[in-house]
């Protein structure tokens, strides 16, 4: 038995390969490795077993193993024709068909020299394979310089199967420094199907998950308005707690755009500054976006947040979808400064808020008010007697808007609520008192207005259950619900509308104690709501399979309070019915109908079907709102086989007979590379979808290395529910 301190470090090869992509790759399309990796043996300590046809020792100082010689440790093995071991210097020299293997690596070389005492090693004309990365390659020489650094000369590297030359790279020299986490390569050339397509005389890349500066995956594409586009993000890791991403974007028809994302992180605060500028040739003007987001933890458990955003014009986000995708459907750009503090039973917020209206043709009355400032306090103490609760809401806000009624609103709402329930019933009466005071400017109806209104609501229902199905495998409920609401009438026409709107028609809102959102209107009510719902559960798993509900309000008096000065004389509301159905874990059906009994027609109907299973997804949806929209869409992600997949979406406006969004894409994946192509047609909803934008994008993936092209998956995740990328 021999006990050298180390035969070979398992990490030697693992840390010397180009690994900028840290995400797990799928190698299922690759052939099995051409050899079996070593299985770790249960062996104590550093014990090493030596085997050979003959063993020669020289004064117990040098040991020569010859003839099918091998050194086997707990998880490493060296085989060669000849192995020389020098005990005093802890050197190992092997020659003749040298093979090193462990659980994840294999390396072949005519000769190796390992100096354990100085943490050095040399491998001549080495060929290597790595199991975890499905990587292989060769180098004229591999040197381990010390405990952290290693060097490759004349390197060839790929993640493709043997005899597959889909892609590979060659580098004159590659040096890895595990202490700094950096790899440095010189004269590197990338090949695809033996055709060189990228040459880099010098570049650095990370070999672990530490951040470092460098060029990120570029994006390429084509759109009718933009022309050909090339977007190259450059990451600058300035310090551990702040960095910058600089993204030049060249559009053939528009010009060069410069985007920067600046992030910072300190002990008690963090934030981000985003800037974008382009001298748009088609727009014939300088276009820009400026945004600053910041959060900070202040003393006394106060949290503060800031959002400042401004853009040059209202079309910026429509024309440059990738700059700030969170604003693509925004009509009013929000800016605020706020402070929050929470206690055990209360929450408070102080905020200054205003907006930039993106469409300058928007009428003044349709623009939101600024709140300068707004203070809110929500308190929900513990029940002071059994199930009796006394929540409190306080709001103090000052509204401002050019050429409009402005002023201050104080709103105080207190409630007395009983929550009584059991497995078969619930009974929740509630008494609410709302006190509101207005101190206004420029109001023709008076500048000092106050309002005090009580609201009484009683929400109650029963829960019936039964087991059904051939073997009682389902549990079904029948849940009738009754909601009585009374609020006396008070004329509120002299109160301006600062931030109030009519609540949308949903089943949940049938049981709301005010038909308005916001504090400027408290709807008069003498009404009762009848609701009926039924749910079905799987008794074994407990999963909900069906939730069907329908309800309607019956009014005892006309509703006189409104936003437009007109009363509502209907004796009953629309019937609202909603159904969610999960017949299979992979299948969801949902529908919503709003039926007007007086006109005997459906004014609002939505229907959707979503199916997703093992990479296949298909969706159908239909939307209709009377006098507003009628749209239908079909989308699908279909894996034809393990290599090919297609994605498609057709979203059409039936009202205008124009496309909303159409997509067609194809994905191809092999063992070591993949290609995605996506063509799109998008309608402009500002012009009733009459104008369309055509585009096409490409994305290449070199597995185990990098990705280049448009981020197609980000768009498909939003466009096709259930879409799961294969790579």
C-alpha positions in Angstrom: 0.0 0.0 0.0 1.2 3.5 -0.8 0.0 6.7 0.8 1.0 9.8 -1.3 -0.8 12.9 0.0 -2.6 13.6 -3.3 -2.6 11.7 -6.6 -4.5 14.3 -8.5 -7.1 17.0 -7.7 -10.5 16.2 -9.0 -11.1 19.9 -9.5 -8.1 20.3 -11.9 -10.1 19.7 -15.0 -13.4 21.0 -13.7 -12.0 24.5 -13.1 -10.1 24.8 -16.3 -13.0 24.8 -18.7 -15.0 27.6 -20.2 -18.2 27.8 -18.1 -20.0 31.2 -18.5 -23.4 29.6 -18.4 -24.3 28.3 -14.9 -27.8 27.2 -15.6 -28.4 23.4 -15.7 -28.4 22.0 -19.3 -30.4 19.1 -20.7 -28.2 16.5 -22.3 -30.8 13.9 -22.8 -30.4 14.1 -26.6 -26.8 13.2 -26.4 -25.3 9.7 -26.7 -24.1 8.0 -23.5 -20.5 8.7 -22.5 -18.0 6.5 -24.2 -16.7 5.2 -20.9 -17.9 4.6 -17.4 -16.9 7.1 -14.7 -15.3 5.9 -11.6 -17.6 4.8 -8.7 -16.3 6.0 -5.3 -15.1 3.2 -3.1 -15.5 3.0 0.7 -11.9 3.4 1.7 -10.5 4.9 4.9 -8.5 8.2 4.9 -6.1 8.8 2.0 -5.4 5.1 1.5 -4.2 4.4 -2.1 -4.0 1.0 -3.6 -1.1 0.3 -6.1 -1.3 -2.6 -8.7 1.1 -3.6 -11.4 2.8 -6.7 -13.0 6.0 -5.7 -11.2 7.0 -3.3 -8.5 10.6 -2.1 -8.0 11.8 0.0 -5.1 15.1 2.0 -4.7 16.0 2.4 -1.0 12.3 2.9 -0.2 12.7 6.3 -1.9 11.5 5.6 -5.4 8.8 3.2 -6.4 8.5 2.0 -10.0 5.2 0.3 -11.1 5.4 -1.2 -14.5 3.0 -3.3 -16.7 -0.7 -2.3 -16.4 0.2 -0.1 -13.4 -2.6 1.7 -11.5 -3.0 3.9 -8.4 -6.5 3.8 -7.0 -7.8 6.2 -4.3 -11.2 6.6 -2.8 -12.6 8.4 -5.8 -9.7 8.7 -8.3 -7.7 6.4 -10.4 -4.5 6.7 -12.5 -3.6 3.9 -15.1 -0.4 3.8 -17.2 2.2 1.5 -18.6 4.7 2.9 -16.1 4.3 4.9 -12.9 7.2 6.4 -10.8 6.6 7.6 -7.3 9.2 9.7 -5.4 8.3 9.6 -1.7 10.4 12.6 -0.4 9.3 15.1 -3.0 5.8 13.5 -3.3 6.1 13.4 -7.1 4.3 11.1 -9.5 5.3 10.5 -13.1 3.3 8.3 -15.4 3.9 7.5 -19.0 2.5 5.3 -21.7 -1.3 5.3 -22.2 -2.0 7.4 -19.1 -5.6 7.6 -18.1 -7.0 9.5 -15.1 -10.7 9.0 -14.1 -12.9 9.9 -11.2 -16.7 10.3 -10.8 -17.1 13.1 -13.3 -13.8 13.4 -15.3 -11.6 11.4 -17.6 -8.3 12.6 -19.0 -5.9 10.8 -21.4 -2.3 11.8 -21.9 1.0 10.2 -23.1 2.7 11.4 -20.0 1.9 13.3 -16.8 4.0 14.8 -14.0 2.4 15.6 -10.6 4.3 17.6 -8.0 2.1 17.3 -4.9 4.5 19.2 -2.7 4.3 22.4 -4.8 0.7 21.8 -6.1 1.9 21.6 -9.7 1.1 19.2 -12.5 1.7 18.9 -16.3 -0.2 16.9 -18.9 1.1 16.6 -22.4 -1.2 16.2 -25.4 -4.2 15.7 -23.1 -7.7 14.7 -24.2 -10.5 15.2 -21.6 -14.1 14.5 -21.0 -16.4 16.0 -18.3 -19.6 14.2 -17.4 -21.5 17.0 -15.7 -21.0 19.4 -18.6 -21.1 16.7 -21.3 -17.9 18.5 -22.4 -14.9 17.2 -24.2 -11.8 18.5 -25.8 -8.0 18.4 -26.0 -5.0 20.6 -25.4 -1.4 20.4 -26.4 -0.5 21.0 -22.8 -2.3 21.4 -19.5 -0.4 22.9 -16.6 -1.5 23.2 -13.0 0.5 26.3 -11.9 -0.4 26.3 -8.2 -3.4 25.6 -5.9 -5.6 28.1 -7.8 -4.3 28.6 -11.3 -4.1 26.3 -14.3 -3.3 26.9 -18.0 -4.3 25.3 -21.3 -2.3 25.6 -24.5 -3.8 25.2 -28.0 -7.2 24.3 -26.6 -10.1 22.6 -28.4 -13.5 22.5 -26.5 -17.1 21.4 -27.3 -20.1 20.0 -25.6 -21.2 18.0 -28.7 -21.0 14.2 -29.0 -17.9 12.6 -30.4 -17.7 12.9 -34.2 -20.3 15.8 -34.0 -18.8 19.1 -35.1 -21.9 21.3 -34.8 -19.9 23.8 -32.7 -16.6 24.1 -31.0 -14.1 26.7 -30.0 -10.3 26.9 -30.3 -8.1 29.1 -28.1 -4.3 29.7 -28.3 -4.1 29.9 -24.5 -6.6 29.7 -21.7 -5.8 30.4 -18.0 -8.1 29.8 -15.1 -7.7 31.6 -11.7 -10.1 30.0 -9.2 -9.0 32.5 -6.5 -10.3 35.5 -8.5 -13.0 33.5 -10.3 -11.7 34.6 -13.7 -10.8 32.8 -16.9 -8.7 34.5 -19.5 -8.5 33.4 -23.1 -6.4 34.6 -26.0 -7.0 34.2 -29.8 -10.3 32.4 -29.4 -12.3 31.4 -32.5 -15.9 30.0 -32.4 -16.9 27.5 -35.1 -20.4 26.4 -36.2 -20.5 23.5 -38.7 -16.8 24.0 -39.2 -17.4 27.6 -40.3 -15.7 30.3 -38.0 -18.1 33.0 -37.1 -16.5 34.8 -34.1 -13.0 35.7 -33.2 -11.9 37.3 -29.9 -8.3 38.2 -29.5 -8.7 38.5 -25.7 -11.6 38.1 -23.3 -12.3 37.2 -19.7 -15.2 35.2 -18.3 -16.4 33.8 -14.9 -15.6 30.3 -13.8 -18.0 30.4 -10.9 -21.1 32.3 -9.9 -19.2 35.5 -9.0 -20.2 38.5 -11.0 -17.7 40.0 -13.5 -17.7 42.6 -16.2 -18.1 41.5 -19.8 -20.3 41.3 -22.8 -23.6 39.5 -22.3 -25.6 37.6 -24.9 -26.4 39.9 -27.9 -29.9 40.1 -29.4 -30.7 40.3 -33.1 -33.9 40.7 -34.9 -35.9 42.5 -37.6 -39.1 44.6 -37.4 -40.8 46.7 -40.1 -40.4 50.0 -38.2 -37.0 49.3 -36.6 -35.4 47.5 -39.5 -32.6 45.1 -38.6 -31.6 45.4 -34.9 -28.5 44.4 -32.9 -28.5 44.8 -29.2 -25.3 44.1 -27.2 -25.6 44.4 -23.4 -22.3 45.1 -21.6 -22.1 44.3 -17.9 -19.8 46.4 -15.7 -19.2 45.0 -12.2 -17.9 48.2 -10.6 -18.0 46.9 -6.9 -19.7 44.2 -4.9 -22.6 46.5 -4.1 -23.1 48.4 -7.3 -23.0 47.7 -11.0 -24.1 48.9 -14.4 -25.4 47.3 -17.6 -24.7 49.4 -20.7 -26.8 48.4 -23.7 -26.1 50.0 -27.1 -29.0 49.1 -29.4 -28.6 49.7 -33.2 -31.8 49.9 -35.3 -31.3 50.1 -39.0 -34.1 52.6 -39.6 -33.9 54.6 -36.4 -30.3 55.0 -35.3 -28.3 54.1 -32.2 -29.9 54.0 -28.8 -28.0 53.9 -25.5 -29.6 52.3 -22.5 -28.1 52.0 -19.0 -29.2 50.2 -15.9 -27.4 51.3 -12.8 -28.0 49.3 -9.6 -26.7 49.9 -6.1 -27.1 48.1 -2.7 -26.1 49.3 0.7 -26.8 48.2 4.2 -30.1 50.1 4.6 -31.0 51.2 1.1 -31.0 50.0 -2.5 -32.1 51.3 -5.8 -31.8 51.5 -9.6 -31.4 54.3 -12.1 -32.5 53.6 -15.7 -31.6 55.9 -18.6 -32.4 55.6 -22.3 -31.6 58.0 -25.2 -31.9 57.8 -29.0 -31.9 60.5 -31.7 -34.8 58.8 -33.6 -34.4 59.4 -37.3 -38.0 58.5 -38.1 -39.4 60.5 -35.2 -37.0 63.3 -36.0 -36.4 64.1 -32.4 -34.4 63.1 -29.3 -36.4 60.5 -27.4 -35.6 59.4 -23.8 -36.6 57.7 -20.6 -35.4 58.6 -17.1 -36.3 56.5 -14.1 -35.0 56.3 -10.5 -36.3 53.7 -8.0 -35.1 53.7 -4.4 -36.0 52.0 -1.1 -34.5 52.7 2.3 -34.9 51.4 5.9 -35.1 54.4 8.2 -34.9 54.5 12.1 -38.0 53.5 14.1 -38.9 50.8 11.6 -39.9 53.3 8.9 -39.6 52.1 5.3 -39.3 54.6 2.5 -39.7 54.3 -1.3 -39.2 56.5 -4.3 -40.1 56.2 -7.9 -39.3 59.0 -10.3 -40.1 58.4 -14.0 -40.4 60.6 -17.0 -40.3 60.0 -20.8 -40.0 62.3 -23.8 -43.2 61.3 -25.5 -46.2 59.0 -25.1 -45.2 56.6 -27.9 -41.8 55.8 -26.4 -42.9 52.5 -24.7 -44.9 51.3 -27.7 -41.9 51.9 -30.0 -39.2 50.4 -27.7 -40.9 47.5 -26.0 -37.6 46.1 -24.6 -36.5 49.2 -22.7 -39.1 49.1 -20.0 -41.6 46.3 -20.7 -43.5 47.0 -17.4 -44.8 50.2 -19.0 -45.9 48.8 -22.4 -49.7 49.2 -21.5 -49.4 52.2 -19.3 -51.4 55.3 -19.9 -50.2 57.4 -17.0 -46.6 57.2 -15.7 -46.6 57.2 -11.9 -44.1 59.0 -9.7 -44.2 58.9 -5.9 -42.3 59.3 -2.6 -43.8 57.3 0.3 -43.1 56.3 3.9 -44.5 53.2 5.6 -44.6 52.0 9.1 -46.4 48.9 10.4 -47.3 48.0 13.9 -48.8 44.8 15.4 -52.4 45.7 14.5 -52.0 48.7 12.3 -50.4 50.0 9.1 -49.7 53.6 8.0 -48.4 55.3 4.9 -47.5 58.9 3.9 -47.2 59.4 0.2 -46.7 62.2 -2.5 -47.9 60.9 -5.9 -48.4 62.4 -9.3 -48.5 61.2 -13.0 -47.2 62.0 -16.4 -50.1 61.4 -18.9 -48.5 59.7 -21.9 -51.3 60.6 -24.5 -51.4 64.4 -24.6 -54.8 64.3 -26.3 -56.3 62.8 -23.2 -58.9 65.3 -21.9 -58.2 67.1 -18.6 -61.1 65.4 -16.8 -59.7 61.9 -17.8 -56.3 62.6 -16.2 -55.6 61.4 -12.7 -55.2 63.9 -9.8 -51.9 64.3 -8.0 -52.0 63.4 -4.3 -49.7 65.9 -2.5 -49.7 64.3 0.0 -51.8 61.4 1.1 -51.8 59.8 4.6 -53.5 56.6 5.5 -53.9 54.6 8.7 -55.4 51.1 8.8 -56.1 49.6 12.3 -57.5 46.1 12.9 -57.3 45.4 16.6 -57.8 41.9 18.0 -61.4 40.8 18.7 -62.3 42.4 22.0 -65.3 40.0 22.6 -65.4 36.6 21.0 -65.8 37.3 17.2 -66.5 41.1 17.3 -64.0 43.2 15.3 -63.6 46.9 15.1 -61.4 47.9 12.1 -60.7 51.6 11.5 -59.6 53.4 8.3 -58.3 57.0 8.2 -57.3 58.9 5.0 -56.1 62.5 4.7 -55.3 63.6 1.2 -54.7 66.8 -0.8 -55.6 66.7 -4.5 -54.2 68.9 -7.2 -54.6 69.1 -11.0 -54.3 72.0 -13.4 -57.4 74.0 -14.2 -59.6 71.8 -12.0 -61.3 71.7 -8.6 -58.7 71.0 -6.0 -58.6 70.6 -2.3 -58.3 68.4 0.8 -60.3 65.3 1.7 -60.5 63.7 5.2 -62.2 60.4 5.4 -62.7 58.4 8.6 -64.4 55.0 8.5 -65.1 52.8 11.5 -66.8 49.4 11.6 -68.4 47.1 14.1 -68.4 43.6 12.7 -69.4 40.1 14.0 -67.7 37.1 12.4 -69.8 34.1 13.4 -69.3 30.9 11.4 -69.1 27.1 11.6 -68.8 24.2 9.2 -72.4 24.6 8.0 -73.1 28.4 8.2 -71.7 31.9 8.5 -73.4 35.0 9.8 -71.5 38.3 9.5 -73.4 41.5 10.3 -71.6 44.8 10.0 -72.3 48.4 10.9 -70.1 51.0 9.3 -69.9 54.8 9.9 -68.1 57.0 7.3 -67.3 60.6 8.1 -65.9 62.7 5.2 -64.8 66.3 5.1 -63.8 68.4 2.0 -62.0 71.7 2.0 -62.0 72.7 -1.6 -60.9 75.4 -4.0 -62.6 76.4 -7.2 -65.7 74.3 -6.5 -68.9 76.0 -7.8 -71.0 74.0 -5.3 -69.1 75.2 -2.3 -65.7 74.9 -0.9 -66.6 73.3 2.5 -68.5 70.1 2.4 -69.0 67.3 5.0 -70.7 64.0 4.8 -71.7 61.4 7.5 -73.3 58.1 6.4 -74.0 54.9 8.1 -74.1 51.5 6.3 -75.6 48.3 7.6 -74.8 45.0 6.0 -75.7 41.5 6.9 -73.9 38.7 5.0 -75.1 35.2 5.8 -75.2 31.8 4.2 -75.5 28.0 4.6 -73.2 25.3 3.5 -74.6 21.9 2.5 -72.4 19.0 1.7 -72.9 15.5 0.2 -70.7 12.8 -1.2 -71.3 11.9 -4.8 -69.9 9.8 -7.6 -70.1 6.0 -8.1 -67.8 5.4 -5.1 -68.3 8.6 -3.2 -65.1 10.0 -4.6 -66.3 13.6 -4.7 -67.5 16.0 -2.1 -70.0 18.5 -3.4 -71.2 21.7 -1.6 -74.3 23.8 -2.2 -73.9 27.3 -0.7 -76.8 29.7 -0.8 -75.8 33.2 0.3 -77.9 36.3 1.3 -76.5 39.8 1.6 -78.7 42.6 2.9 -77.3 46.2 2.5 -78.8 49.5 3.6 -77.2 52.9 3.2 -79.4 56.0 3.4 -79.4 58.5 0.5 -77.5 61.8 0.7 -77.1 64.1 -2.2 -73.4 64.1 -3.2 -73.6 65.9 -6.5 -71.6 68.9 -5.0 -68.7 66.6 -4.2 -66.1 66.4 -7.0 -64.8 63.1 -8.3 -61.1 62.9 -7.4 -60.4 59.2 -7.5 -63.7 57.3 -7.6 -65.0 54.9 -10.2 -67.8 52.3 -10.5 -66.8 48.9 -9.4 -66.6 46.3 -12.2 -69.3 43.6 -12.6 -68.0 40.6 -10.9 -69.5 38.0 -8.6 -67.4 39.2 -5.7 -68.5 42.8 -6.1 -72.2 41.8 -5.7 -71.4 41.4 -2.0 -69.5 44.7 -1.7 -70.9 47.4 0.7 -70.3 50.2 -1.8 -70.9 50.0 -5.5 -68.1 52.7 -6.0 -64.4 52.4 -5.6 -62.9 55.4 -3.8 -64.3 57.7 -1.1 -66.0 60.5 -3.2 -69.2 58.5 -3.5 -71.0 56.3 -1.0 -73.8 54.7 -2.9 -77.3 54.8 -1.4 -78.6 51.2 -1.0 -81.7 49.4 0.0 -81.1 46.0 -1.5 -80.6 42.3 -1.1 -78.2 40.1 -3.0 -78.9 36.4 -3.6 -76.0 34.2 -4.5 -75.7 30.5 -5.0 -72.4 28.6 -5.4 -71.4 25.0 -5.6 -68.0 23.4 -5.3 -66.8 19.9 -6.0 -63.7 18.5 -4.3 -61.8 15.2 -4.8 -62.1 13.4 -1.5 -58.7 11.7 -1.8 -56.5 14.6 -2.7 -58.7 17.5 -1.4 -58.2 19.3 -4.7 -61.0 21.6 -5.9 -62.5 20.4 -9.2 -65.3 22.8 -9.8 -66.4 26.2 -8.5 -69.6 27.5 -10.0 -71.3 30.7 -8.7 -74.1 33.0 -9.7 -75.8 36.0 -8.1 -78.1 39.0 -8.6 -79.0 42.1 -6.6 -82.6 43.1 -6.1 -83.2 46.8 -5.4 -86.1 48.1 -3.2 -85.4 51.8 -4.3 -83.9 53.7 -7.1 -80.2 54.5 -6.8 -79.8 58.3 -6.8 -76.1 58.6 -6.1 -74.0 58.5 -9.3 -70.9 59.9 -11.0 -72.8 61.4 -14.0 -75.8 62.9 -12.2 -78.2 60.3 -13.5 -80.2 57.9 -11.2 -80.5 54.2 -11.8 -84.1 53.0 -11.8 -83.5 49.3 -12.5 -85.2 47.0 -10.0 -82.6 44.3 -10.4 -79.0 44.1 -11.4 -77.4 42.0 -14.1 -77.1 38.3 -13.4 -73.4 37.4 -13.0 -72.4 33.8 -13.4 -68.8 32.5 -13.1 -67.5 28.9 -13.5 -64.0 27.5 -12.9 -63.6 23.8 -13.8 -60.6 21.6 -13.4 -61.6 18.1 -14.8 -57.9 17.1 -15.0 -54.8 18.5 -13.3 -53.7 19.6 -16.8 -56.9 21.2 -17.9 -58.7 24.4 -16.8 -61.9 25.8 -18.1 -63.3 29.1 -17.0 -66.3 31.2 -18.1 -68.0 34.4 -17.0 -71.4 35.7 -18.2 -73.1 39.0 -17.4 -76.8 38.8 -18.4 -79.1 41.8 -18.6 -82.6 40.5 -17.7 -84.4 43.7 -18.8 -82.8 43.7 -22.3 -82.7 39.9 -22.4 -79.2 39.8 -23.7 -75.7 39.0 -22.5 -73.6 42.1 -22.2 -70.3 40.6 -21.1 -69.0 37.0 -21.7 -65.6 35.5 -21.4 -64.6 31.9 -22.0 -61.2 30.2 -21.8 -59.7 26.7 -22.0 -56.1 26.0 -21.0 -54.4 22.6 -21.3 -50.8 21.9 -20.5 -49.0 18.6 -20.2 -45.4 17.5 -20.7 -44.4 20.4 -22.9 -47.6 20.5 -24.9 -49.9 23.5 -24.2 -53.0 24.7 -26.0 -55.3 27.6 -25.1 -58.5 29.1 -26.4 -60.2 32.3 -25.2 -63.1 34.5 -26.2 -63.8 37.9 -24.8 -66.9 40.1 -25.4 -68.0 43.3 -23.8 -70.9 45.1 -25.4 -70.0 48.1 -27.4 -66.3 47.8 -26.4 -64.6 44.7 -27.7 -64.9 41.2 -29.1 -61.8 39.2 -29.4 -60.8 35.5 -29.8 -57.5 33.8 -29.5 -56.0 30.4 -30.0 -52.4 29.5 -29.0 -50.4 26.3 -28.9 -47.0 25.0 -28.0 -46.5 21.6 -29.7 -43.4 19.4 -29.3 -43.4 17.4 -32.6 -40.7 15.1 -31.2 -37.8 15.4 -28.8 -36.0 17.8 -31.2 -38.6 19.9 -33.0 -41.4 22.0 -31.5 -43.7 24.7 -33.0 -45.4 27.6 -31.2 -48.3 29.6 -32.6 -50.8 32.2 -31.5 -53.7 33.9 -33.3 -55.3 36.7 -31.4 -57.9 38.6 -33.5 -60.2 41.5 -32.9 -63.6 40.3 -34.2 -65.0 43.8 -33.8 -62.5 45.5 -36.1 -61.5 42.3 -38.1 -57.9 43.1 -37.4 -55.0 41.2 -35.7 -54.2 41.9 -32.1 -51.1 39.6 -32.0 -50.1 36.7 -34.2 -47.1 34.6 -33.6 -45.5 31.6 -35.4 -42.3 30.0 -34.2 -40.2 26.9 -34.5 -37.7 25.5 -32.1 -35.0 23.0 -32.9 -32.8 21.3 -30.3 -29.9 18.9 -30.7 -27.4 17.5 -28.2 -25.3 20.6 -28.0 -27.1 23.5 -29.7 -30.5 24.9 -30.3 -32.3 27.4 -32.6 -35.5 29.4 -32.1 -37.2 31.4 -34.8 -40.2 33.6 -34.0 -42.2 35.7 -36.4 -44.8 38.1 -35.1 -47.5 40.5 -36.2 -48.8 43.0 -33.6 -51.7 45.4 -33.9 -51.8 48.9 -32.5 -54.7 49.2 -30.1 -54.5 53.0 -30.1 -55.8 52.9 -33.7 -58.3 50.1 -33.3 -55.6 47.6 -34.4 -55.7 49.0 -38.0 -51.9 49.4 -38.0 -49.7 46.3 -37.6 -46.0 45.7 -37.0 -44.3 42.7 -38.5 -41.1 41.3 -36.9 -38.9 38.2 -36.9 -36.4 37.2 -34.2 -33.7 34.5 -33.9 -32.1 32.9 -30.9 -29.1 30.6 -30.9 -28.1 28.5 -27.9 -24.7 26.8 -27.6 -25.3 24.4 -24.7 -22.8 24.7 -21.9 -21.4 28.0 -23.4 -23.8 30.9 -24.2 -26.9 32.2 -25.9 -27.2 34.8 -28.6 -30.3 36.4 -30.0 -33.7 37.8 -28.9 -35.0 36.6 -25.6 -37.8 34.7 -27.3 -38.9 32.7 -24.2 -39.8 35.9 -22.3 -42.3 36.8 -24.9 -43.7 33.3 -25.2 -44.2 32.9 -21.5 -46.6 35.9 -21.6 -48.2 35.0 -24.9 -48.9 31.3 -24.4 -50.0 30.1 -21.0 -48.4 26.8 -20.2 -45.4 27.3 -22.5 -42.3 25.5 -21.2 -39.1 25.9 -23.2 -37.2 22.8 -24.0 -33.9 24.6 -23.8 
